[in-house]
Amino acid sequence: MKKDNQKIEKALAAAYRNLRGPEPGEDWEMSVMRSIRNMPDASEKKRWPDILGRLFWEVCPAACAVIIFLAIVSYHLNVIPDQDLAQMVSTDDTIEMILADTNG
């Protein structure tokens, strides 16, 4: 019984070693070679425009949200100078008074 099992194991091992699997076709080989050609080079370093372009599009929505938020807050807090203040500074009388005070 043991000898029969050994004979069977040897026969199966020899059959397994000699077994040829299905060979891939020409289409498969062409697709594999195409994918290898399209792979990026391992030594290729990332360039600055690629890094900055990606960073720009990642930060852009947050920057727009901050700009909109600051515009709304400045409008509600009336940070923008009033027209009266601008007129008061730009009148000729104010400039003459400032020049008269500095000259003595």
Legacy VTK file of the C-alpha trace (Angstrom):
# vtk DataFile Version 3.0
C-alpha trace
ASCII
DATASET POLYDATA
POINTS 104 float
0.000 0.000 0.000
2.822 2.374 0.869
4.627 1.554 -2.380
1.452 2.206 -4.357
1.050 5.610 -2.742
4.669 6.482 -3.484
4.237 5.449 -7.128
1.098 7.562 -7.393
2.826 10.553 -5.760
5.804 10.259 -8.132
3.531 9.998 -11.128
1.496 13.038 -10.026
4.654 15.070 -9.295
6.101 14.257 -12.727
2.819 15.138 -14.386
2.695 18.411 -12.483
6.248 19.352 -13.511
5.540 18.589 -17.158
2.161 20.302 -17.153
2.083 23.237 -19.489
-0.563 25.799 -18.722
-2.430 27.680 -21.371
-0.123 30.127 -23.072
-1.267 33.723 -23.207
-2.245 35.060 -26.572
-0.701 37.869 -28.553
-3.377 40.335 -27.404
-2.521 39.684 -23.776
1.183 40.180 -24.427
0.543 43.440 -26.282
-1.645 44.790 -23.470
0.964 43.875 -20.848
3.751 45.545 -22.807
1.589 48.648 -23.347
0.878 48.920 -19.617
4.602 48.543 -18.856
5.443 51.342 -21.292
2.824 53.617 -19.744
4.059 53.093 -16.196
5.888 56.096 -14.736
9.614 55.784 -14.370
10.654 54.871 -10.826
13.461 57.425 -10.860
11.228 60.193 -12.194
10.800 62.904 -9.591
7.688 64.985 -9.252
8.019 68.387 -10.847
7.100 71.651 -9.121
4.258 72.563 -11.507
2.591 69.213 -10.822
2.886 69.608 -7.061
1.745 73.261 -7.030
-1.123 72.596 -9.442
-2.480 69.849 -7.226
-1.990 71.958 -4.094
-3.792 74.910 -5.732
-6.905 72.867 -6.491
-6.915 71.350 -3.003
-6.681 74.759 -1.282
-8.870 76.743 -3.692
-12.302 75.877 -2.180
-11.118 76.695 1.343
-9.594 79.999 0.205
-12.826 80.988 -1.560
-14.841 80.157 1.560
-12.525 82.302 3.714
-12.775 85.226 1.275
-16.572 85.058 1.242
-16.665 84.799 5.050
-14.386 87.829 5.479
-16.442 89.850 2.986
-19.656 89.109 4.894
-18.073 89.911 8.271
-16.564 93.172 7.025
-19.933 94.205 5.565
-21.783 93.488 8.819
-19.143 95.203 10.985
-19.046 98.232 8.671
-15.288 97.999 8.253
-15.493 99.785 4.919
-14.963 103.538 5.518
-17.962 105.746 5.096
-18.205 108.188 2.263
-18.338 111.107 4.720
-14.922 110.232 6.133
-13.430 110.103 2.649
-14.944 113.488 1.788
-13.689 115.048 5.009
-10.123 113.965 4.338
-10.177 115.032 0.714
-11.477 118.598 1.195
-9.104 121.445 0.519
-9.762 123.108 3.894
-8.431 120.123 5.815
-5.240 119.975 3.776
-4.649 123.726 4.250
-5.148 123.389 8.007
-2.678 120.513 8.211
-0.073 122.437 6.208
-0.591 125.560 8.304
-0.136 123.636 11.560
3.084 121.950 10.463
4.684 125.170 9.189
4.138 126.966 12.388
LINES 1 105
104 0 1 2 3 4 5 6 7 8 9 10 11 12 13 14 15 16 17 18 19 20 21 22 23 24 25 26 27 28 29 30 31 32 33 34 35 36 37 38 39 40 41 42 43 44 45 46 47 48 49 50 51 52 53 54 55 56 57 58 59 60 61 62 63 64 65 66 67 68 69 70 71 72 73 74 75 76 77 78 79 80 81 82 83 84 85 86 87 88 89 90 91 92 93 94 95 96 97 98 99 100 101 102 103
